[in-house]
Structures are given as structure tokens and as C-alpha cells.
């Protein structure tokens, strides 16, 4: 997912439905970027924080216990998702409205309905989808 997102220095990643935190932690460890994980389950947030501490990335990674439909993510340059199809579809209007043009969105396993992905990668029976929020490109930080 991170390779498909083409992570660069200065990116800010938000993982919606972050679970155990593996995507934000890997992004911070591998690319040195700031990453935020959002999950509604307090046990998953505790687990993710423990995993970030073990990985030594607590200065770069934050986990927030929030409802995805209430959470803020306007400073994101990359958003990753591993949510059910109906959640992707429900989030899509908000992602398109609130994220800056040029923000990259990567979804594991599920698409966004009639919003056709720019890239689709099949690996080991799994599918990863990639979109860019339309409009003028976001300036590089």
C-alpha cells in the first residue's frame, strides 16, 4: 500500500480504521514521515500505541480513538483504508470534499464504487486500489 502511494519525505499519512497500527508504524519507520491512525476500538488503540513504542516511532506516530465520520484529517497527503465496501462509499464524499487536490488514497481490498481507481494492484489474492483527489496538484512540502 505504501509503495503504491509513492510515499515521499514530508508526507502526512492517515490510516482510517488503523487496527494494530501496522501501516502508520511502517510508514514512520520506513519513510520517516508523520502518521496518524484512527480507530474506534480503544483496545486496538492501546495495542497500536504499544506496537509504536516497540518500533521506536512514537515521536512520528499518533493513534486516536475516534469515529471515522467525525475525525479530522485535512492535513493528510496520503489516506489509507482497509474498511468494508459500504464504509468506503460512505466516506468517499467527505474524502473528496475535505482532502486537498493531489492527496493520494489507497484502499486494501475494497474499491469506491463508480470512482474508478487510477491504479489497481493484485498480489497474493488481494487487491489494492489507488486514487488521487482530483483538482490541481498539492504543492510538494
N, C-alpha and C positions, 0 to 999 in steps of 0.2 A: 504494500500500500504506500509506503513512504517513497520507494523508488518511483512508482507511478506518479506520485505527487511532485516529484522533482524538487525535493527539499533543498533550500539554499540558506546560507547564513542570513540571519535577520528575520527569517520566517517565524510566525507565531501559529502554533498548531492547537486546535481544539478537537478533542475526541469526545463525541457525543455518545453517551452510553459506554463509558470507558471501562467498566468492569474492573479487572485486576490491575489496570494501568499499563499494560504492556506496550501499547502504541505510544503514548506520551513519553514513557520511560525510554523506549528505544530511540525515539526522535531526539530526546535530550542527550542521551549517551552517544549516539552515533553522529549526530549533526551539530550538537551544541546549541540547539535552539530552545526557546521558551515554549513550554507545552502545558495545556490545561486539560484535565479530564473532568467530565461532568457525568455524574451517575446519581440516580435517586436512592439507591440502596446504601444505607450507612455502613453495612458490613463490607461491601465492595470498596467503599472509600477508605475504610481502615486498612483493608488488605492492600489497596493501591499505594497508600502512604507508606506502609511497611515495605512494600516492594521498591518504592523510590528510595527509601533510606538505604536498603541493602545495595541498591545500584549506585548510590552516591550522587544522586541527581536532584536532591531536594531544593537546591538553590534555583533550579531551572523548571521544576515541575510542580504544579499545584493541582490538587484534586478538590472538587466542590460537590457537595451533596445538594443537588438542585433538580427541579423538574426541567427537562429539556425545553419545554414550551414556555418557560418563564426565564430561563437563563440568558445572560448576555454573552455575546461572542463577537462583537463588532470589530475588534482589533485582529481577528483571525486572518491569516493569509492562506491557511490550509485548514479544512474541516474534514475529519474522518468519521465514518459512520459504520457501525455494524448493528443495524436495527432491523426490525421486521419491516416488510414492504409497506404496510399501512402507515407506519411511523415516518418512513422516508417521505411518503406522499404528503402526509400532514405537515411535515417540516419544510418541504420544498418552497412554498410561497414565502415563508419567513426567511429562509436562506437567501432566496433571490432578492428579497426586499432589503434585508439588513446588511448583507455582506457586500463589501466593495467589489466593483468590477475587477476581474482578474483573479479573485480568490479561487483557489483550487478545492474541489470537493471530491473525496474518494470514498466509495462505499464498498464494503465487503459483502458479497453475495447477492445484494438486492439493488435493483435499479430505481429510477424515479418516474416510472410510468411513461408518459409520452415525451418526456425530456430525454432525448437521445444522448447517450454518452459520447464524448469525443474519442475516448479510448475504452476498450474492453479487453481484459486480460484473463485468460483461462489458465489455471495452474492446479494440478492435482485435484481435479474435480470441483474446484472453487472458482468463482468469478469475481473479478474486481472491476468496478466501473469508475470512470474519471470524467468530471465536468469542470468547466471554468465558468464562473459567474460572468454573464455577458456584459458588454459595455467596454469603455476604454480600459486599457490595462492599468493595473495598480502600479505606481512607481516602485522601483526596487529600493529597498532600505539600505 
